[in-house]
Amino acid sequence: MKSVLAALLLCSASLAFAHCPNATVCEMKAIDSIMTDTKLQGEPLEKIKALRAEGQKLYDEGRESEALRILKEARKMLKDAAS
């Protein structure tokens, strides 16, 4: 019975993250989504766009952990600006 319950938990957890191939891609999608709705302008928006581009470049180069760090910083800046 415990093994069945454990298997169900693992399946449900994997389905919850099935929409995104990895955390870096999820961050890029989240940033893109937030940027379409943001009213942020000027220098702060340009900095976020630059961070997003840098994160994409790092990801394309295979440097995913660095890309994820940069992208999380950009998303935090967007969220802070929205509040």
HELIX and SHEET records of a PDB file:
HELIX    1   1 LYS A    2  ALA A   16  1                                  15    
HELIX    2   2 ALA A   23  ASP A   37  1                                  15    
HELIX    3   3 GLY A   42  ASP A   60  1                                  19    
HELIX    4   4 GLU A   64  ALA A   82  1                                  19    
END                                                                             
